[in-house]
Amino acid sequence: MIPTLIASDVLLWVAVLALATLVVALLRQVGVLHERISPAGALVGSEQPATGERAPVYELRDWNGSVQKIGGIEAEGRRTLLFFVSPTCPVCKQLLPAARSLCAREDLRLVLASDGERDEHQGFVRRHGLDQDAYVLSGELGRAWQVARLPHAALLDAEGIVRARGLVNSREHLESLVEAERRGVASVQDWIEKRDDLRVA
């Protein structure tokens, strides 16, 4: 009887140790996967102005007739999220709440920019409550920023310097602009590449 109990205790301890080893191996594998699947940020192209450059200064009337200054020194000392959208862009519509939420959390001034005739935007503005935001219509602004695809966003500091920009297709892409600014890099991808280069070295 006693040898049987001892044998079962030994088998139990062997099973516990085997399970502990398996858990440690799985945790290690999760860590490796986490490193490989790094957070994707806004997709940065070769558009100008590039990160670190001064944004062109524009003074444009928004939907309600108020003058919005984009670029240059911001009077209230706030950073600006310049978000290029279109009434025909479904992703733009989905990201509007995320952009508002990010701006509220980070104390950013939100400026929405599009182009075209005012009557083309009436329904879009009404459905999404854009008359509550700084919503400007200017084809010249989009050309100055070389925006070819939407939605596109740029983060400007209070001095009008571009801190991050790129094509944004998700909430994570939008938030990556703030993360890139915090890390002092052009983009999250840039930070990941630099980090990987340091590991290899």
Backbone as CSV, one residue per row, in Angstrom:
resi,resn,N_x,N_y,N_z,CA_x,CA_y,CA_z,C_x,C_y,C_z
1,MET,0.830,-1.202,0.000,0.000,0.000,0.000,0.872,1.262,0.000
2,ILE,1.867,1.298,0.934,2.737,2.481,1.044,3.559,2.668,-0.236
3,PRO,4.164,1.623,-0.802,4.897,1.810,-2.056,4.013,2.367,-3.182
4,THR,2.741,1.971,-3.199,1.812,2.476,-4.220,1.595,3.969,-4.040
5,LEU,1.416,4.409,-2.768,1.233,5.839,-2.481,2.478,6.640,-2.872
6,ILE,3.625,6.121,-2.557,4.878,6.801,-2.893,4.997,6.917,-4.414
7,ALA,4.693,5.837,-5.112,4.778,5.837,-6.575,3.815,6.865,-7.172
8,SER,2.571,6.950,-6.608,1.599,7.918,-7.144,2.039,9.356,-6.853
9,ASP,2.655,9.589,-5.665,3.185,10.925,-5.341,4.302,11.316,-6.308
10,VAL,5.177,10.373,-6.578,6.280,10.643,-7.498,5.733,10.962,-8.882
11,LEU,4.751,10.188,-9.337,4.147,10.429,-10.649,3.462,11.803,-10.701
12,LEU,2.791,12.179,-9.605,2.143,13.495,-9.533,3.163,14.621,-9.644
13,TRP,4.276,14.471,-8.929,5.318,15.509,-8.980,5.958,15.589,-10.366
14,VAL,6.136,14.450,-10.995,6.670,14.436,-12.360,5.704,15.154,-13.299
15,ALA,4.401,14.893,-13.126,3.391,15.550,-13.968,3.379,17.060,-13.729
16,VAL,3.479,17.476,-12.452,3.504,18.912,-12.125,4.712,19.577,-12.740
17,LEU,5.880,18.963,-12.616,7.096,19.525,-13.193,7.011,19.594,-14.719
18,ALA,6.422,18.570,-15.327,6.266,18.569,-16.789,5.332,19.701,-17.223
19,LEU,4.240,19.900,-16.483,3.306,20.986,-16.794,3.961,22.356,-16.606
20,ALA,4.739,22.507,-15.526,5.440,23.775,-15.275,6.411,24.077,-16.413
21,THR,7.133,23.054,-16.869,8.066,23.234,-17.990,7.315,23.644,-19.258
22,LEU,6.170,22.998,-19.480,5.355,23.314,-20.647,4.840,24.763,-20.590
23,VAL,4.390,25.212,-19.416,3.896,26.587,-19.251,5.016,27.597,-19.516
24,VAL,6.203,27.334,-18.985,7.343,28.234,-19.214,7.674,28.302,-20.709
25,ALA,7.657,27.152,-21.378,7.937,27.131,-22.819,6.883,27.903,-23.596
26,LEU,5.612,27.757,-23.212,4.535,28.492,-23.879,4.658,29.994,-23.653
27,LEU,4.990,30.391,-22.425,5.175,31.813,-22.130,6.313,32.401,-22.963
28,ARG,7.362,31.642,-23.102,8.498,32.101,-23.919,8.075,32.274,-25.371
29,GLN,7.282,31.325,-25.865,6.811,31.400,-27.257,5.878,32.592,-27.460
30,VAL,5.029,32.881,-26.480,4.147,34.055,-26.551,4.989,35.329,-26.631
31,GLY,6.057,35.391,-25.850,6.960,36.545,-25.897,7.591,36.719,-27.260
32,VAL,8.009,35.610,-27.870,8.605,35.655,-29.207,7.576,36.152,-30.227
33,LEU,6.345,35.636,-30.141,5.289,36.070,-31.053,4.972,37.545,-30.869
34,HIS,4.949,37.995,-29.617,4.681,39.410,-29.335,5.742,40.301,-29.979
35,GLU,6.975,39.859,-29.951,8.056,40.630,-30.581,7.888,40.682,-32.094
36,ARG,7.447,39.556,-32.677,7.303,39.501,-34.135,6.101,40.303,-34.618
37,ILE,5.026,40.321,-33.827,3.813,41.041,-34.213,3.810,42.366,-33.469
38,SER,4.665,43.261,-33.878,4.748,44.578,-33.253,3.571,45.425,-33.701
39,PRO,3.186,46.405,-32.889,2.052,47.243,-33.270,2.353,48.017,-34.549
40,ALA,1.407,47.970,-35.471,1.587,48.694,-36.733,1.163,50.138,-36.541
41,GLY,1.912,51.031,-37.119,1.577,52.438,-36.990,1.092,53.010,-38.308
42,ALA,0.891,54.305,-38.317,0.472,55.002,-39.528,1.483,54.727,-40.638
43,LEU,0.982,54.556,-41.848,1.841,54.214,-42.979,2.459,55.485,-43.547
44,VAL,3.750,55.615,-43.390,4.457,56.831,-43.778,5.010,56.683,-45.189
45,GLY,4.733,57.693,-46.012,5.258,57.708,-47.375,6.329,58.779,-47.503
46,SER,6.488,59.266,-48.715,7.515,60.293,-48.957,6.900,61.687,-49.070
47,GLU,5.660,61.835,-48.596,4.976,63.123,-48.704,5.693,64.205,-47.909
48,GLN,5.529,65.429,-48.402,6.075,66.600,-47.705,4.895,67.438,-47.199
49,PRO,5.033,68.146,-46.111,6.223,68.235,-45.274,6.431,66.949,-44.470
50,ALA,7.678,66.573,-44.320,8.034,65.360,-43.598,8.114,65.640,-42.104
51,THR,8.189,64.576,-41.334,8.335,64.708,-39.887,9.579,65.526,-39.562
52,GLY,9.415,66.482,-38.654,10.506,67.356,-38.253,10.548,68.666,-39.015
53,GLU,9.754,68.752,-40.084,9.716,69.982,-40.871,8.581,70.886,-40.406
54,ARG,8.699,72.157,-40.750,7.654,73.123,-40.410,6.493,72.967,-41.388
55,ALA,5.288,72.916,-40.835,4.099,72.788,-41.675,3.799,74.102,-42.388
56,PRO,3.252,74.037,-43.594,2.841,75.276,-44.262,1.722,75.938,-43.455
57,VAL,1.711,77.249,-43.447,0.715,77.973,-42.651,-0.475,78.356,-43.527
58,TYR,-1.658,77.981,-43.064,-2.895,78.330,-43.746,-3.872,78.911,-42.740
59,GLU,-4.628,79.890,-43.167,-5.745,80.401,-42.379,-6.990,80.211,-43.220
60,LEU,-7.840,79.288,-42.790,-9.012,78.897,-43.565,-10.275,79.010,-42.722
61,ARG,-11.377,79.341,-43.378,-12.658,79.384,-42.672,-13.221,77.977,-42.574
62,ASP,-13.702,77.632,-41.386,-14.286,76.308,-41.208,-15.762,76.331,-41.594
63,TRP,-16.433,75.222,-41.358,-17.825,75.053,-41.763,-18.726,76.166,-41.215
64,ASN,-18.417,76.643,-40.005,-19.241,77.668,-39.360,-18.745,79.089,-39.617
65,GLY,-17.688,79.240,-40.411,-17.193,80.564,-40.735,-16.073,81.067,-39.845
66,SER,-15.685,80.283,-38.831,-14.577,80.690,-37.958,-13.250,80.452,-38.677
67,VAL,-12.284,81.330,-38.429,-10.971,81.175,-39.060,-10.151,80.168,-38.265
68,GLN,-9.621,79.167,-38.968,-8.770,78.147,-38.362,-7.360,78.303,-38.912
69,LYS,-6.417,78.509,-38.007,-5.017,78.586,-38.419,-4.411,77.190,-38.332
70,ILE,-3.843,76.753,-39.440,-3.212,75.430,-39.507,-1.742,75.650,-39.816
71,GLY,-0.872,75.214,-38.915,0.553,75.461,-39.052,0.927,76.733,-38.319
72,GLY,2.223,76.956,-38.161,2.686,78.118,-37.412,2.489,77.927,-35.916
73,ILE,2.733,78.971,-35.163,2.618,78.889,-33.697,1.146,78.891,-33.316
74,GLU,0.744,77.910,-32.531,-0.644,77.774,-32.106,-0.881,78.694,-30.909
75,ALA,-1.869,79.568,-31.019,-2.102,80.614,-30.015,-2.292,80.063,-28.602
76,GLU,-2.985,78.946,-28.488,-3.268,78.387,-27.165,-2.196,77.402,-26.708
77,GLY,-1.154,77.236,-27.509,-0.067,76.336,-27.129,-0.429,74.865,-27.194
78,ARG,-1.446,74.537,-27.982,-1.879,73.138,-28.093,-1.327,72.507,-29.366
79,ARG,-1.189,71.205,-29.337,-0.829,70.457,-30.541,-2.095,70.282,-31.390
80,THR,-1.895,70.024,-32.672,-3.018,69.900,-33.603,-2.979,68.556,-34.310
81,LEU,-4.132,67.899,-34.360,-4.288,66.707,-35.196,-5.027,67.153,-36.448
82,LEU,-4.322,67.161,-37.567,-4.901,67.515,-38.859,-5.314,66.211,-39.527
83,PHE,-6.632,66.048,-39.733,-7.171,64.775,-40.196,-7.888,64.995,-41.531
84,PHE,-7.302,64.463,-42.613,-7.874,64.607,-43.950,-8.907,63.506,-44.179
85,VAL,-10.134,63.913,-44.521,-11.247,62.970,-44.675,-12.013,63.287,-45.956
86,SER,-13.001,62.433,-46.261,-13.871,62.654,-47.410,-15.233,62.030,-47.123
87,PRO,-16.308,62.640,-47.631,-17.638,62.055,-47.453,-17.791,60.693,-48.114
88,THR,-16.929,60.372,-49.090,-17.022,59.095,-49.800,-16.071,58.032,-49.248
89,CYS,-15.392,58.341,-48.156,-14.407,57.416,-47.577,-15.012,56.712,-46.360
90,PRO,-15.349,55.408,-46.462,-15.972,54.715,-45.331,-15.061,54.604,-44.102
91,VAL,-13.762,54.437,-44.321,-12.836,54.333,-43.184,-12.766,55.659,-42.444
92,CYS,-12.813,56.766,-43.188,-12.809,58.097,-42.554,-13.970,58.216,-41.574
93,LYS,-15.148,57.790,-42.024,-16.347,57.876,-41.187,-16.189,57.040,-39.924
94,GLN,-15.623,55.847,-40.066,-15.432,54.959,-38.911,-14.435,55.541,-37.913
95,LEU,-13.449,56.303,-38.409,-12.393,56.804,-37.530,-12.702,58.140,-36.863
96,LEU,-13.795,58.793,-37.261,-14.126,60.085,-36.653,-14.257,60.003,-35.127
97,PRO,-15.003,59.012,-34.573,-15.079,58.927,-33.107,-13.716,58.679,-32.459
98,ALA,-12.867,57.873,-33.107,-11.530,57.595,-32.564,-10.679,58.860,-32.560
99,ALA,-10.793,59.661,-33.619,-10.028,60.912,-33.684,-10.480,61.873,-32.586
100,ARG,-11.791,61.976,-32.382,-12.312,62.857,-31.323,-11.862,62.377,-29.945
101,SER,-11.930,61.069,-29.747,-11.531,60.495,-28.456,-10.045,60.746,-28.185
102,LEU,-9.204,60.524,-29.185,-7.766,60.752,-29.047,-7.490,62.216,-28.714
103,CYS,-8.165,63.118,-29.394,-7.944,64.551,-29.160,-8.383,64.958,-27.759
104,ALA,-9.487,64.397,-27.290,-9.954,64.707,-25.931,-8.961,64.189,-24.897
105,ARG,-8.471,62.976,-25.106,-7.550,62.361,-24.147,-6.192,63.046,-24.125
106,GLU,-5.704,63.451,-25.303,-4.358,64.018,-25.412,-4.346,65.550,-25.438
107,ASP,-5.516,66.174,-25.294,-5.661,67.631,-25.367,-5.104,68.176,-26.678
108,LEU,-5.564,67.578,-27.769,-5.183,68.016,-29.106,-6.319,68.832,-29.718
109,ARG,-5.966,69.776,-30.535,-6.957,70.514,-31.322,-7.192,69.709,-32.594
110,LEU,-8.450,69.383,-32.874,-8.781,68.587,-34.057,-9.208,69.507,-35.196
111,VAL,-8.541,69.361,-36.342,-8.946,70.064,-37.558,-9.197,68.998,-38.623
112,LEU,-10.427,68.932,-39.109,-10.787,68.014,-40.177,-10.684,68.758,-41.500
113,ALA,-10.100,68.135,-42.494,-9.892,68.804,-43.779,-10.385,67.934,-44.922
114,SER,-11.024,68.576,-45.876,-11.487,67.889,-47.070,-11.474,68.902,-48.214
115,ASP,-12.003,68.505,-49.362,-12.083,69.457,-50.474,-13.395,69.249,-51.207
116,GLY,-13.638,70.054,-52.223,-14.886,69.957,-52.968,-15.823,71.097,-52.630
117,GLU,-17.036,71.019,-53.184,-18.042,72.053,-52.955,-18.795,71.794,-51.655
118,ARG,-19.217,72.886,-51.039,-19.898,72.799,-49.750,-21.138,71.889,-49.795
119,ASP,-21.910,71.988,-50.882,-23.143,71.189,-50.931,-22.867,69.685,-50.996
120,GLU,-21.670,69.291,-51.437,-21.291,67.871,-51.460,-21.081,67.324,-50.045
121,HIS,-20.890,68.219,-49.083,-20.549,67.822,-47.718,-21.712,67.970,-46.725
122,GLN,-22.830,68.536,-47.175,-23.944,68.830,-46.259,-24.383,67.593,-45.468
123,GLY,-24.663,66.501,-46.178,-25.130,65.283,-45.520,-24.084,64.694,-44.589
124,PHE,-22.854,64.687,-45.041,-21.728,64.172,-44.240,-21.592,64.951,-42.927
125,VAL,-21.641,66.262,-43.029,-21.520,67.130,-41.848,-22.683,66.887,-40.893
126,ARG,-23.893,66.804,-41.439,-25.090,66.620,-40.595,-25.064,65.253,-39.899
127,ARG,-24.790,64.193,-40.665,-24.811,62.832,-40.094,-23.778,62.631,-38.995
128,HIS,-22.626,63.263,-39.129,-21.527,63.021,-38.185,-21.283,64.190,-37.230
129,GLY,-22.151,65.168,-37.251,-22.019,66.300,-36.330,-20.735,67.078,-36.503
130,LEU,-20.282,67.216,-37.759,-19.000,67.869,-38.005,-19.063,69.379,-37.841
131,ASP,-20.278,69.916,-37.738,-20.381,71.354,-37.495,-19.908,71.710,-36.092
132,GLN,-19.711,70.702,-35.259,-19.164,70.918,-33.917,-17.639,70.913,-33.921
133,ASP,-17.058,70.493,-35.041,-15.601,70.424,-35.170,-15.113,71.533,-36.099
134,ALA,-13.802,71.731,-36.131,-13.203,72.635,-37.116,-13.089,71.838,-38.413
135,TYR,-14.010,72.076,-39.342,-14.072,71.328,-40.598,-13.842,72.288,-41.750
136,VAL,-12.704,72.148,-42.428,-12.347,73.083,-43.495,-12.370,72.385,-44.853
137,LEU,-12.762,73.139,-45.869,-12.757,72.642,-47.237,-11.696,73.419,-48.013
138,SER,-10.663,72.712,-48.454,-9.593,73.375,-49.201,-8.787,72.346,-49.983
139,GLY,-8.918,72.389,-51.290,-8.098,71.528,-52.133,-6.633,71.913,-52.051
140,GLU,-6.378,73.201,-51.871,-4.996,73.693,-51.797,-4.270,73.104,-50.592
141,LEU,-4.990,72.981,-49.469,-4.377,72.412,-48.266,-3.948,70.967,-48.511
142,GLY,-4.820,70.176,-49.114,-4.487,68.782,-49.426,-3.302,68.663,-50.365
143,ARG,-3.233,69.573,-51.348,-2.096,69.554,-52.285,-0.802,69.952,-51.588
144,ALA,-0.884,70.938,-50.696,0.317,71.379,-49.966,0.866,70.259,-49.100
145,TRP,-0.031,69.412,-48.578,0.393,68.288,-47.738,0.635,67.029,-48.562
146,GLN,0.435,67.102,-49.874,0.646,65.975,-50.795,-0.148,64.738,-50.377
147,VAL,-1.391,64.962,-49.997,-2.254,63.855,-49.576,-2.841,63.199,-50.811
148,ALA,-2.470,61.947,-51.041,-2.938,61.213,-52.214,-4.003,60.186,-51.853
149,ARG,-3.946,59.661,-50.615,-4.906,58.640,-50.182,-5.472,59.011,-48.823
150,LEU,-6.695,58.553,-48.563,-7.378,58.857,-47.307,-7.738,57.571,-46.578
151,PRO,-7.922,57.685,-45.262,-7.721,58.858,-44.406,-6.233,59.078,-44.105
152,HIS,-5.867,60.327,-44.017,-4.479,60.718,-43.761,-4.489,61.675,-42.579
153,ALA,-3.518,61.541,-41.693,-3.480,62.409,-40.512,-2.061,62.875,-40.234
154,ALA,-1.974,64.043,-39.607,-0.679,64.601,-39.217,-0.801,65.213,-37.834
155,LEU,0.240,65.047,-37.040,0.290,65.634,-35.702,1.297,66.773,-35.720
156,LEU,0.833,67.976,-35.407,1.689,69.167,-35.376,1.863,69.598,-33.930
157,ASP,3.073,70.009,-33.564,3.254,70.530,-32.211,2.806,71.989,-32.160
158,ALA,2.908,72.607,-30.993,2.415,73.970,-30.806,3.207,75.000,-31.601
159,GLU,4.390,74.601,-32.103,5.211,75.508,-32.919,4.960,75.312,-34.414
160,GLY,4.074,74.381,-34.756,3.779,74.134,-36.167,4.728,73.172,-36.837
161,ILE,5.485,72.397,-36.035,6.400,71.389,-36.592,5.649,70.066,-36.711
162,VAL,5.826,69.381,-37.833,5.191,68.077,-38.030,5.919,67.055,-37.166
163,ARG,5.210,66.449,-36.245,5.812,65.452,-35.351,5.577,64.021,-35.818
164,ALA,4.499,63.793,-36.556,4.211,62.468,-37.113,3.116,62.645,-38.151
165,ARG,3.095,61.750,-39.141,2.045,61.802,-40.158,1.975,60.479,-40.877
166,GLY,0.883,60.246,-41.593,0.783,59.045,-42.393,-0.647,58.645,-42.687
167,LEU,-0.782,57.601,-43.488,-2.073,57.014,-43.817,-2.561,56.258,-42.590
168,VAL,-3.793,56.511,-42.164,-4.318,55.885,-40.945,-5.579,55.092,-41.277
169,ASN,-5.534,53.790,-41.046,-6.683,52.935,-41.357,-7.344,52.343,-40.127
170,SER,-6.863,52.703,-38.946,-7.430,52.148,-37.720,-7.148,53.086,-36.551
171,ARG,-7.812,52.802,-35.437,-7.559,53.567,-34.206,-6.097,53.465,-33.809
172,GLU,-5.509,52.280,-33.964,-4.108,52.079,-33.601,-3.193,52.959,-34.441
173,HIS,-3.514,53.100,-35.717,-2.716,53.969,-36.588,-2.778,55.413,-36.099
174,LEU,-3.981,55.870,-35.752,-4.124,57.231,-35.235,-3.298,57.419,-33.971
175,GLU,-3.436,56.483,-33.041,-2.735,56.596,-31.760,-1.228,56.482,-31.928
176,SER,-0.792,55.813,-33.004,0.650,55.672,-33.229,1.310,57.021,-33.508
177,LEU,0.542,58.002,-33.984,1.106,59.335,-34.222,1.577,59.949,-32.910
178,VAL,0.751,59.808,-31.878,1.111,60.335,-30.555,2.277,59.541,-29.978
179,GLU,2.249,58.223,-30.184,3.330,57.362,-29.680,4.660,57.710,-30.352
180,ALA,4.632,57.969,-31.653,5.855,58.348,-32.370,6.393,59.668,-31.827
181,GLU,5.492,60.613,-31.564,5.929,61.897,-31.000,6.583,61.688,-29.628
182,ARG,5.982,60.854,-28.798,6.527,60.594,-27.455,7.930,59.991,-27.526
183,ARG,8.127,59.124,-28.498,9.419,58.437,-28.631,10.435,59.246,-29.425
184,GLY,9.985,60.359,-30.008,10.901,61.210,-30.757,11.361,60.594,-32.064
185,VAL,10.460,59.820,-32.695,10.791,59.182,-33.971,9.772,59.611,-35.026
186,ALA,10.103,59.350,-36.288,9.206,59.733,-37.376,7.949,58.878,-37.410
187,SER,8.085,57.613,-37.009,6.942,56.696,-37.014,7.239,55.532,-36.074
188,VAL,6.193,54.769,-35.769,6.369,53.581,-34.925,7.253,52.568,-35.647
189,GLN,7.075,52.443,-36.973,7.931,51.522,-37.737,9.396,51.909,-37.617
190,ASP,9.660,53.207,-37.658,11.029,53.708,-37.529,11.609,53.299,-36.180
191,TRP,10.820,53.422,-35.140,11.264,53.033,-33.798,11.540,51.535,-33.723
192,ILE,10.663,50.733,-34.340,10.841,49.274,-34.324,12.127,48.889,-35.054
193,GLU,12.374,49.521,-36.216,13.592,49.216,-36.978,14.845,49.588,-36.188
194,LYS,14.825,50.745,-35.557,15.992,51.167,-34.758,16.221,50.215,-33.583
195,ARG,15.123,49.804,-32.958,15.238,48.873,-31.816,15.812,47.539,-32.280
196,ASP,15.330,47.037,-33.432,15.827,45.764,-33.957,17.290,45.865,-34.358
197,ASP,17.695,47.025,-34.934,19.101,47.235,-35.308,20.002,47.200,-34.074
198,LEU,19.540,47.789,-32.974,20.323,47.790,-31.736,20.490,46.376,-31.197
199,ARG,19.432,45.563,-31.339,19.512,44.167,-30.835,20.510,43.374,-31.647
200,VAL,20.495,43.583,-32.964,21.426,42.839,-33.830,22.870,43.251,-33.523
201,ALA,23.087,44.552,-33.313,24.426,45.043,-33.013,24.870,44.538,-31.660
